[in-house]
Amino acid sequence: MSIKELYICEKHDIGEKIAPVIGKMKGEKPVSKQSYIMIGDTVVTWFAGHMIETAGPEHYGYRFADTSKMPVLIKDDEWVLEPRKDRNGWCERQLNLIKPMAEQAEIIVNAGDAAREGQYLIDRVLFFWGIDAFGPNVFRFWSKDLEKKTIERAINERFPNANKRGLFLAAQARDRADYRFGMTFTSMLTAFARTAGMSDNEVISTGRVQSAIMRIMYDREKARREFKPVDFFIPKAKCSVASGQFTARWMFDKSGPGVVDGRLMDRGVVDAMIARYKGKTGVISAHETQRKSTDQPLCNDESGMTIDCAALFEMTSKETADAGSKLYLDGVMSYPRTDSSYLTEANIEAIPEIMERLKTIPEFAPLIEGADLSIRTKTINDSKVEEHNAVIPTQTLYDTFWQGLYKYGKHY
């Protein structure tokens, strides 16, 4: 078959979103095959996340739990990649299917997720095949959500993949650092533990992220176990004046008796104050009224969304991530794995339509009715958005959205 354009997506679901849009733009009906979709002389195919992996340390002459050659150090030009070993060999078969397509195609489009790992997992397979991922015939499809209009715009505005070389190098540096750290210290710690009597069948696993998280968990658990609650007092008094009542708080001397680290710990001091002033009258010598304003909260990033779902719905981080991914793939939510809480000027034009669609959800309708869309907030800030804007609904939010959420395992 003759291939002019080859779109390589990060996942099957993404390919199935992109292909119909290309078909509509070309005026041709997509034809689905087992592992790709044909639209005339355009092919849309997909990976399943990371399709290749770095060869094990033994390939470089390192024997596990042998400390004589530690640390694991690999020169930049000596890294060896190989197809990921999945249980049924799908990765290797899919790579063998796509490679000749990539070699034949006039144009290759990296359609990985618009993020660092999405950039990396497509590019490094191209390099693995001996194809320059930053060559003049390789382009980047970059979409912040999977709404049809956004996909069409991303296709029309695709740009040279070389523009994202820095993103690829950042991901490659992270990947190689993780490998060196994990392989070195897992091997070393396991060797030390076995010397101390641990079974040869056991492994002490460690990693760059894993080790840091475990230390945070240890410190928090240690603080929890060692925490000793103590009582302290914040004396308040109910006062009556001609115009009504108010509550006053005693601003005690921070260096006075019974005060430790700025807190009033001595109940006797409190009782003496109550005995001295209860039922007495006094004079308000001065008062001041201040009017303060509170900024509107920022939108959610991935972390904020995880925290809110845990607090409001008792969802685990995995449940939140799974729901976010599903909503993103369904085209009703922007990219969920964002680290930004801000929106761009480009988002503003979509907000009125998004708000209108949110009115179809009974729980949101009263909030939308009272919203003033003319207010500009600090949430709109292009300089705070690098790869992805905050997590927001898209314009394709459908009327049965609320009922659809039940499919994802939780009543929101």
VENZITA-V971503 format. One record per residue. N is the residue number from 1. RES is the residue in one letter. SS is DSSP state (hx for helix, st for strand, lp for the rest). OMEGA is omega in degrees with one decimal (none if undefined). D_LAST is the distance of its C-alpha to the last C-alpha in Angstrom with 1 decimal. Layout:
# VENZITA-V971503
<<N:RES:SS:OMEGA:D_LAST> <N:RES:SS:OMEGA:D_LAST>>
This chain:
# VENZITA-V971503
<<1:M:lp:179.1:47.7> <2:S:lp:-176.9:48.0> <3:I:lp:175.1:45.1> <4:K:lp:-178.4:45.0> <5:E:st:176.4:41.4> <6:L:st:175.4:39.3> <7:Y:st:177.0:35.6> <8:I:st:-177.5:34.3> <9:C:st:-180.0:30.6> <10:E:lp:-176.4:28.6> <11:K:lp:177.7:26.7> <12:H:hx:-176.8:27.2> <13:D:hx:-179.7:24.0> <14:I:hx:178.4:25.3> <15:G:hx:-179.6:28.7> <16:E:hx:175.0:27.3> <17:K:hx:-175.4:25.7> <18:I:hx:-173.1:28.9> <19:A:hx:-179.7:31.5> <20:P:hx:178.8:30.8> <21:V:hx:176.4:30.9> <22:I:hx:178.9:34.3> <23:G:hx:179.0:35.4> <24:K:hx:-179.5:34.8> <25:M:hx:-178.4:36.6> <26:K:hx:-177.3:39.5> <27:G:lp:-179.3:39.7> <28:E:lp:-178.6:39.6> <29:K:lp:176.7:37.6> <30:P:lp:178.0:35.8> <31:V:st:-176.0:37.2> <32:S:st:171.8:35.1> <33:K:lp:-175.2:37.0> <34:Q:lp:-175.4:35.9> <35:S:lp:176.7:35.0> <36:Y:st:179.5:35.3> <37:I:st:178.6:35.3> <38:M:st:170.7:38.5> <39:I:st:-173.7:38.6> <40:G:lp:178.7:42.4> <41:D:lp:176.1:43.7> <42:T:st:177.4:40.2> <43:V:st:172.4:38.4> <44:V:st:178.5:34.7> <45:T:st:-170.0:34.1> <46:W:st:170.4:31.8> <47:F:lp:172.1:31.6> <48:A:lp:-173.8:29.1> <49:G:lp:-179.0:28.6> <50:H:lp:-176.3:31.8> <51:M:lp:178.9:34.6> <52:I:st:-178.7:37.4> <53:E:st:179.3:37.9> <54:T:st:178.0:40.7> <55:A:lp:-178.1:43.4> <56:G:lp:-177.8:43.6> <57:P:hx:-179.2:45.9> <58:E:hx:178.2:48.6> <59:H:hx:-178.3:49.1> <60:Y:hx:176.8:50.3> <61:G:lp:178.4:52.5> <62:Y:lp:178.0:50.3> <63:R:lp:-174.7:50.3> <64:F:lp:178.8:47.3> <65:A:lp:175.0:48.1> <66:D:lp:-174.4:51.3> <67:T:hx:-176.1:51.6> <68:S:hx:-178.5:54.9> <69:K:hx:-179.0:53.2> <70:M:lp:0.5:50.3> <71:P:lp:175.9:48.5> <72:V:lp:-179.9:47.1> <73:L:lp:-179.2:48.3> <74:I:lp:179.5:48.2> <75:K:lp:-174.9:49.9> <76:D:hx:-176.3:48.1> <77:D:hx:-177.3:50.2> <78:E:hx:-178.9:49.9> <79:W:lp:-179.0:46.3> <80:V:lp:179.6:45.9> <81:L:st:179.3:42.9> <82:E:st:179.4:42.4> <83:P:st:179.3:39.9> <84:R:lp:-175.9:36.9> <85:K:lp:173.6:37.7> <86:D:lp:-169.5:34.9> <87:R:lp:-175.9:35.6> <88:N:lp:177.1:36.7> <89:G:lp:-177.3:38.3> <90:W:hx:-176.7:36.0> <91:C:hx:-178.0:36.1> <92:E:hx:178.8:39.8> <93:R:hx:-179.4:40.2> <94:Q:hx:176.7:37.8> <95:L:hx:179.7:39.6> <96:N:hx:177.9:42.9> <97:L:hx:-173.2:41.6> <98:I:hx:-174.6:40.5> <99:K:hx:179.4:43.4> <100:P:hx:175.4:46.0> <101:M:hx:-179.4:43.8> <102:A:hx:179.9:43.3> <103:E:hx:-178.6:47.0> <104:Q:hx:-171.4:47.8> <105:A:lp:174.8:45.3> <106:E:lp:-178.9:46.7> <107:I:st:174.5:43.4> <108:I:st:179.7:40.6> <109:V:st:173.4:37.2> <110:N:st:179.9:34.9> <111:A:st:173.1:31.4> <112:G:lp:176.9:29.6> <113:D:lp:-178.2:26.4> <114:A:lp:-178.5:27.3> <115:A:lp:-174.5:27.6> <116:R:hx:-177.2:30.2> <117:E:hx:176.4:29.5> <118:G:hx:176.2:29.2> <119:Q:hx:-171.4:32.6> <120:Y:hx:-170.7:34.2> <121:L:hx:174.7:33.3> <122:I:hx:-175.7:34.9> <123:D:hx:-173.7:37.8> <124:R:hx:172.8:39.0> <125:V:hx:176.7:39.2> <126:L:hx:177.3:41.4> <127:F:hx:177.9:43.6> <128:F:hx:178.7:43.7> <129:W:lp:-176.9:45.1> <130:G:lp:178.6:47.6> <131:I:lp:179.2:46.0> <132:D:lp:-178.0:45.9> <133:A:lp:180.0:42.2> <134:F:lp:177.7:43.5> <135:G:lp:-175.4:46.2> <136:P:lp:-178.5:46.9> <137:N:lp:180.0:45.3> <138:V:st:-177.0:41.9> <139:F:st:-177.8:39.2> <140:R:st:170.4:35.6> <141:F:lp:-172.6:32.6> <142:W:lp:-176.8:30.2> <143:S:lp:-177.6:26.9> <144:K:lp:170.8:24.0> <145:D:lp:-175.0:21.6> <146:L:lp:170.9:22.2> <147:E:lp:-175.1:22.5> <148:K:hx:-179.6:25.8> <149:K:hx:179.3:27.4> <150:T:hx:178.3:26.6> <151:I:hx:-179.9:28.0> <152:E:hx:178.6:31.1> <153:R:hx:-179.4:31.7> <154:A:hx:177.3:31.4> <155:I:hx:-179.7:33.9> <156:N:hx:-175.7:36.3> <157:E:lp:178.9:36.0> <158:R:lp:-172.6:36.3> <159:F:st:-179.9:38.6> <160:P:st:-179.9:40.9> <161:N:hx:179.0:39.1> <162:A:hx:178.0:41.6> <163:N:hx:-178.5:39.8> <164:K:hx:178.9:37.2> <165:R:hx:-180.0:39.9> <166:G:hx:178.8:38.9> <167:L:hx:176.7:35.3> <168:F:hx:-178.1:36.7> <169:L:hx:177.3:39.2> <170:A:hx:179.2:36.5> <171:A:hx:179.3:34.5> <172:Q:hx:178.9:37.8> <173:A:hx:177.8:38.8> <174:R:hx:-177.5:35.5> <175:D:hx:-177.4:35.9> <176:R:hx:176.6:39.6> <177:A:hx:177.8:39.1> <178:D:hx:-179.0:36.4> <179:Y:hx:-177.9:38.9> <180:R:hx:-178.6:41.8> <181:F:hx:-176.0:40.1> <182:G:hx:-178.0:38.3> <183:M:hx:-179.0:41.4> <184:T:hx:-171.5:43.8> <185:F:hx:173.2:42.2> <186:T:hx:179.2:40.8> <187:S:hx:-177.1:44.4> <188:M:hx:-177.2:46.0> <189:L:hx:176.7:43.9> <190:T:hx:178.7:44.2> <191:A:hx:179.9:48.0> <192:F:hx:-178.5:48.3> <193:A:hx:178.2:46.3> <194:R:hx:175.9:48.4> <195:T:hx:-179.4:51.5> <196:A:lp:175.0:50.3> <197:G:lp:178.9:50.0> <198:M:lp:-179.8:46.6> <199:S:lp:178.9:46.7> <200:D:lp:179.1:47.3> <201:N:lp:-177.6:44.4> <202:E:lp:-179.2:41.9> <203:V:lp:173.2:40.5> <204:I:lp:-175.7:39.4> <205:S:lp:175.7:36.7> <206:T:lp:-178.7:36.1> <207:G:lp:-175.5:34.9> <208:R:hx:-179.7:34.5> <209:V:hx:-177.2:30.7> <210:Q:hx:-176.4:30.7> <211:S:hx:179.6:33.6> <212:A:hx:-179.8:32.2> <213:I:hx:179.3:28.8> <214:M:hx:178.3:30.7> <215:R:hx:177.6:33.0> <216:I:hx:179.2:30.1> <217:M:hx:179.2:28.7> <218:Y:hx:-178.7:32.2> <219:D:hx:-179.1:32.9> <220:R:hx:179.2:29.8> <221:E:hx:178.0:30.5> <222:K:hx:178.7:34.1> <223:A:hx:179.5:33.3> <224:R:hx:-178.6:31.1> <225:R:hx:-176.2:33.9> <226:E:hx:-177.1:36.6> <227:F:lp:178.3:34.9> <228:K:lp:-178.6:37.0> <229:P:lp:176.8:35.5> <230:V:lp:178.9:38.0> <231:D:lp:170.0:38.1> <232:F:lp:-167.8:38.8> <233:F:st:174.1:39.3> <234:I:lp:-174.6:38.2> <235:P:lp:176.5:40.7> <236:K:st:-179.9:39.8> <237:A:st:174.0:42.0> <238:K:st:-175.6:41.3> <239:C:st:178.7:43.9> <240:S:st:174.6:45.3> <241:V:st:-175.6:46.9> <242:A:lp:-176.3:48.3> <243:S:lp:178.9:45.3> <244:G:st:-178.3:42.8> <245:Q:st:173.7:41.3> <246:F:st:177.9:39.6> <247:T:st:-179.9:38.7> <248:A:st:178.4:40.6> <249:R:st:-179.2:40.1> <250:W:lp:178.0:43.2> <251:M:lp:-175.1:43.7> <252:F:lp:179.5:45.8> <253:D:lp:-176.0:48.1> <254:K:lp:177.7:46.2> <255:S:lp:-176.8:49.5> <256:G:lp:-179.0:50.6> <257:P:lp:176.8:51.2> <258:G:lp:-177.6:48.3> <259:V:st:177.9:46.1> <260:V:st:-179.4:44.8> <261:D:lp:176.1:42.9> <262:G:lp:-179.8:42.3> <263:R:st:179.6:40.9> <264:L:st:-172.6:42.9> <265:M:lp:-171.7:43.2> <266:D:lp:179.8:46.3> <267:R:hx:-179.3:45.6> <268:G:hx:177.7:49.3> <269:V:hx:179.1:49.0> <270:V:hx:-179.4:46.2> <271:D:hx:179.5:48.2> <272:A:hx:178.6:51.3> <273:M:hx:-179.9:49.5> <274:I:hx:-179.0:48.2> <275:A:hx:-176.1:51.7> <276:R:hx:-170.3:53.3> <277:Y:hx:-177.1:51.1> <278:K:lp:177.6:49.7> <279:G:lp:-178.0:51.0> <280:K:lp:175.9:52.9> <281:T:lp:179.7:52.9> <282:G:lp:-178.0:52.6> <283:V:lp:172.6:52.8> <284:I:lp:-174.6:50.1> <285:S:lp:179.3:52.1> <286:A:lp:174.6:49.6> <287:H:lp:-178.2:46.1> <288:E:lp:177.5:43.9> <289:T:lp:179.2:40.8> <290:Q:lp:175.7:38.7> <291:R:lp:-177.7:36.1> <292:K:lp:177.7:33.4> <293:S:lp:179.1:30.7> <294:T:lp:179.2:27.4> <295:D:lp:173.7:26.4> <296:Q:lp:179.2:23.0> <297:P:lp:175.7:20.7> <298:L:lp:174.9:20.8> <299:C:lp:-178.5:18.0> <300:N:st:162.2:16.2> <301:D:lp:-178.0:18.1> <302:E:hx:-178.4:17.0> <303:S:hx:179.9:17.8> <304:G:hx:177.9:16.0> <305:M:hx:179.2:12.7> <306:T:hx:-179.8:13.3> <307:I:hx:-178.9:14.2> <308:D:hx:-179.3:11.3> <309:C:hx:176.9:8.7> <310:A:hx:-177.0:11.2> <311:A:hx:-174.3:11.8> <312:L:hx:-171.6:8.6> <313:F:hx:-179.9:6.7> <314:E:lp:178.6:10.1> <315:M:lp:174.2:9.7> <316:T:lp:179.0:13.2> <317:S:hx:178.8:14.7> <318:K:hx:178.0:15.4> <319:E:hx:178.2:11.9> <320:T:hx:179.8:10.9> <321:A:hx:179.7:14.2> <322:D:hx:179.0:13.9> <323:A:hx:178.4:10.6> <324:G:hx:179.5:12.5> <325:S:hx:-179.3:15.6> <326:K:hx:-179.9:14.4> <327:L:hx:177.4:13.0> <328:Y:hx:-179.8:16.4> <329:L:hx:176.7:18.4> <330:D:lp:175.3:17.0> <331:G:lp:-177.2:18.3> <332:V:lp:178.9:15.4> <333:M:st:177.7:15.0> <334:S:lp:-174.9:18.0> <335:Y:lp:-171.8:19.2> <336:P:lp:-174.9:16.7> <337:R:lp:-179.1:19.5> <338:T:lp:176.4:21.1> <339:D:lp:-179.9:22.8> <340:S:lp:176.2:23.2> <341:S:lp:-173.7:21.4> <342:Y:lp:175.2:23.6> <343:L:st:-179.6:24.2> <344:T:lp:176.2:27.5> <345:E:hx:-179.7:29.7> <346:A:hx:179.5:28.9> <347:N:hx:-171.5:25.2> <348:I:hx:-175.9:26.4> <349:E:hx:-179.0:27.6> <350:A:hx:-172.4:24.2> <351:I:hx:-179.6:22.3> <352:P:hx:-179.6:23.5> <353:E:hx:177.4:22.5> <354:I:hx:-179.6:19.0> <355:M:hx:178.2:18.7> <356:E:hx:-179.8:20.1> <357:R:hx:177.6:17.6> <358:L:hx:178.6:14.7> <359:K:lp:-179.3:16.4> <360:T:lp:177.3:15.6> <361:I:lp:-172.7:12.0> <362:P:hx:-177.1:12.8> <363:E:hx:-177.6:10.6> <364:F:hx:-171.9:12.3> <365:A:hx:-179.2:15.7> <366:P:hx:179.1:17.4> <367:L:hx:-179.0:16.7> <368:I:hx:-179.1:18.2> <369:E:hx:-177.4:21.1> <370:G:lp:-176.7:22.1> <371:A:lp:176.3:22.0> <372:D:lp:-175.5:25.4> <373:L:lp:178.8:25.5> <374:S:lp:-178.6:29.1> <375:I:lp:174.9:28.3> <376:R:lp:-178.3:28.9> <377:T:lp:-179.7:27.2> <378:K:lp:176.1:27.9> <379:T:lp:179.0:24.8> <380:I:st:-176.6:27.0> <381:N:lp:-177.9:29.4> <382:D:hx:-176.0:30.7> <383:S:hx:-179.3:32.5> <384:K:hx:-178.6:29.3> <385:V:lp:179.8:27.9> <386:E:lp:-179.0:29.8> <387:E:lp:-174.7:28.1> <388:H:lp:173.2:24.5> <389:N:lp:179.9:23.0> <390:A:lp:179.2:19.7> <391:V:st:179.0:16.3> <392:I:lp:173.2:15.8> <393:P:st:175.8:14.9> <394:T:lp:-179.5:18.0> <395:Q:lp:-179.9:20.2> <396:T:lp:176.8:19.4> <397:L:lp:-172.7:15.9> <398:Y:lp:-173.0:16.3> <399:D:lp:-177.7:16.0> <400:T:lp:-176.7:13.8> <401:F:hx:-176.5:11.3> <402:W:hx:177.9:8.4> <403:Q:hx:-179.5:9.8> <404:G:hx:-178.6:10.4> <405:L:hx:180.0:7.1> <406:Y:hx:-179.1:7.7> <407:K:hx:-171.4:10.7> <408:Y:hx:166.8:9.5> <409:G:lp:-179.5:9.2> <410:K:lp:169.6:5.9> <411:H:lp:-176.5:3.8> <412:Y:lp:none:0.0>>
